[in-house]
């Protein structure tokens, strides 16, 4: 059985759009533009529509064109994309060492609350 084709890595702008689209599930370009308005007031509707069309062409979004306004949805769930991006980062920046990645993440400044939650999760994993 052949492995599924690997989707392209999203650019920072594409990832920002996906972050707005995942909670919506599926949406029109207008709905995504509205969702991005607070964080990106400089981003015009036309730019959002064009980016979504490009992302569809790359395979990052799927499109339902049965209605007048096309409805777009992410081609893969958030956790699947995050896992793929993490695997890529792990190989490229940390030579495949998960330990090095975790240590670097902990050194960059982690809140006490997050550290306590991580410690709790590690203790639960041991048990």
C-alpha positions as CSV (number, residue, x, y, z in Angstrom):
1,X,0.0,0.0,0.0
2,X,1.5,3.4,-1.0
3,X,1.9,6.1,1.6
4,X,-0.5,9.0,1.3
5,X,1.0,12.0,-0.6
6,X,2.6,14.5,1.8
7,X,0.9,17.9,1.8
8,X,3.0,21.0,1.3
9,X,4.1,22.8,4.4
10,X,2.0,26.0,4.9
11,X,3.7,29.4,4.8
12,X,3.3,31.6,7.9
13,X,0.3,33.4,6.2
14,X,-1.3,30.1,5.3
15,X,-0.8,28.8,8.8
16,X,-2.4,31.9,10.3
17,X,-5.4,31.4,8.0
18,X,-5.7,27.7,9.0
19,X,-5.6,28.8,12.7
20,X,-8.7,30.9,12.0
21,X,-10.4,28.3,9.9
22,X,-9.9,25.2,12.2
23,X,-12.4,26.4,14.9
24,X,-14.9,27.2,12.2
25,X,-14.6,23.8,10.6
26,X,-15.6,25.1,7.2
27,X,-16.3,28.6,6.0
28,X,-16.5,31.0,3.2
29,X,-13.7,33.5,2.5
30,X,-15.9,36.2,4.0
31,X,-16.3,34.3,7.3
32,X,-12.6,33.7,7.5
33,X,-11.9,37.4,6.8
34,X,-14.3,38.3,9.6
35,X,-12.6,35.8,11.9
36,X,-9.2,37.4,11.1
37,X,-10.4,41.0,11.3
38,X,-9.4,41.6,15.0
39,X,-5.9,40.2,14.7
40,X,-5.3,41.4,11.2
41,X,-7.3,44.6,10.4
42,X,-4.9,45.4,7.5
43,X,-5.8,42.2,5.7
44,X,-8.4,42.8,3.0
45,X,-11.1,40.4,1.9
46,X,-9.6,40.0,-1.6
47,X,-6.2,38.9,-0.1
48,X,-8.0,36.3,2.1
49,X,-10.0,35.0,-0.9
50,X,-6.8,34.8,-3.1
51,X,-4.8,33.0,-0.3
52,X,-7.6,30.5,0.1
53,X,-7.7,29.9,-3.6
54,X,-3.9,29.3,-3.6
55,X,-4.2,27.0,-0.6
56,X,-6.9,25.0,-2.4
57,X,-4.6,24.7,-5.4
58,X,-1.8,23.4,-3.1
59,X,-4.0,20.9,-1.4
60,X,-4.1,22.6,2.0
61,X,-7.8,23.3,1.7
62,X,-10.7,21.5,0.2
63,X,-13.5,23.4,-1.5
64,X,-17.2,22.8,-1.8
65,X,-18.3,24.8,-4.9
66,X,-22.0,23.6,-4.9
67,X,-23.1,27.0,-3.5
68,X,-22.6,30.4,-5.0
69,X,-20.1,31.3,-2.3
70,X,-17.4,28.5,-2.1
71,X,-17.0,26.9,1.3
72,X,-13.5,25.9,2.3
73,X,-12.3,23.5,4.9
74,X,-8.8,22.4,6.0
75,X,-7.5,19.4,4.1
76,X,-6.2,17.9,7.4
77,X,-7.0,18.3,11.1
78,X,-5.0,20.7,13.2
79,X,-3.2,17.9,15.2
80,X,-2.2,16.1,12.0
81,X,-0.6,19.2,10.6
82,X,1.1,20.1,13.9
83,X,2.5,16.5,14.1
84,X,3.9,16.8,10.5
85,X,5.4,20.2,11.2
86,X,6.9,19.0,14.5
87,X,8.5,15.9,12.8
88,X,10.0,18.2,10.1
89,X,11.4,20.6,12.8
90,X,12.7,17.7,14.9
91,X,14.7,16.4,11.9
92,X,15.9,19.7,10.5
93,X,16.7,21.6,13.7
94,X,17.4,18.9,16.3
95,X,18.9,16.1,14.2
96,X,15.9,13.9,15.3
97,X,16.5,14.3,19.0
98,X,13.2,14.8,20.8
99,X,15.2,15.4,24.0
100,X,17.0,18.3,22.4
101,X,13.7,19.8,21.2
102,X,12.1,19.5,24.6
103,X,15.1,21.0,26.4
104,X,15.2,23.9,23.9
105,X,11.5,24.5,24.4
106,X,11.9,24.5,28.2
107,X,14.8,27.0,28.0
108,X,12.8,29.5,26.0
109,X,10.7,30.5,28.9
110,X,7.8,28.4,30.1
111,X,5.2,29.5,32.6
112,X,5.1,27.9,36.0
113,X,1.6,26.7,35.3
114,X,2.7,25.0,32.0
115,X,5.8,23.5,33.7
116,X,3.6,22.0,36.5
117,X,1.1,20.6,34.0
118,X,4.0,19.0,32.0
119,X,5.4,17.5,35.2
120,X,2.0,16.1,36.2
121,X,1.6,14.6,32.7
122,X,5.0,12.9,32.9
123,X,4.2,11.5,36.4
124,X,0.9,10.1,35.1
125,X,2.7,8.6,32.1
126,X,5.1,6.7,34.5
127,X,2.2,5.2,36.5
